[in-house]
């Protein structure tokens, strides 16, 4: 594996394994813009790619076909003089190109931004289905990788295809942003050496999207980098939100309505509450939009204990979208120094607390590992009633439930008498409603641990710090 690739071990193993298979493979990769899909494929298959094409955003069918012919001619002794007039002819030309390659080694065909090539009435997907079914499956030396940011298309037309590609996808990969460990590695690879606390602050503001992280500048503080990226006149992330959802989803207005509704709720809301607050109509279309946002990693669903579907909570889990709607949008015209001023206010304290919870919920595997329960079967869920809410409840097969509380603070956290009584109430309400005989272990996940006192000694079974989240 290329040393330039940060993280992506699981995805890389899937892709590399395809080289050893004795049959052709059709691999679909999808994920949000800027997450590193193209980079991963190019780095992993530098020597194996024999044909690469990328769809043109808003390009007409004639533009796409012209681009296809141009790429066919690239690095080929036979130059394509004529531009095909339809996709069946185009893929026939590709077949002829592949037939001229005599090597018995695996050959990779990489079609990037696949959905952009499928213009209206072009029959692109039909022609591609024919290419795969009538040509590729008769060979054992091809790896066809189709990749796309447009989640609507990739999920409905490819992953859930009911036509010629039904059950033809041999592997599918949903590429998500980096976790904290990978983010730290990525920044270090670029010479940026922040403390874990600083990396966490960056992560809470812009998430683990590689292309966003690339824009951070060595030698600047966290506050300076956020100011420059998000609030300066030409800041890269100042206007990214406006293009993000439009480029990913068809009819993105409804997707944005869901995102903006969830952004106003820190603790997560049920599907019915989401419908009520967004004023969208219940039905298949709403379910589809919510599913697309979930599959793309913008929204996360947290099951209620016992898998009561109607009580599942939905949260906005995209850090940048939350940060944009909370801080960038209402402060777009305030200029340099905006973030250095905002982070001293009460609004920052509230946002950082809930954002830290969201980050922790993305790192449940790391929490389990730090608790040394990763080898024990468990289910993670939420629980709430009118009197209390638990955002992370780990129900274990060894007769224990971990009630996890997550607190962001700039020094060791102190459990006050007020918070002590709140915690006691949560545990009491949980035991009363679930009527469980399991042991309830209270776990605190904080930035710098907790300061021991009489309350912590009585209640806290285990205390974790942010360092525990920075593991592979």
Order of alpha helices (4+ residues) and beta strands (2+ residues): alpha-beta-alpha-beta-alpha-alpha-beta-alpha-alpha-beta-beta-alpha-alpha-alpha-alpha-alpha-alpha-alpha-alpha-beta-beta-alpha-alpha-alpha-alpha-beta-beta-beta-alpha-beta-alpha-beta
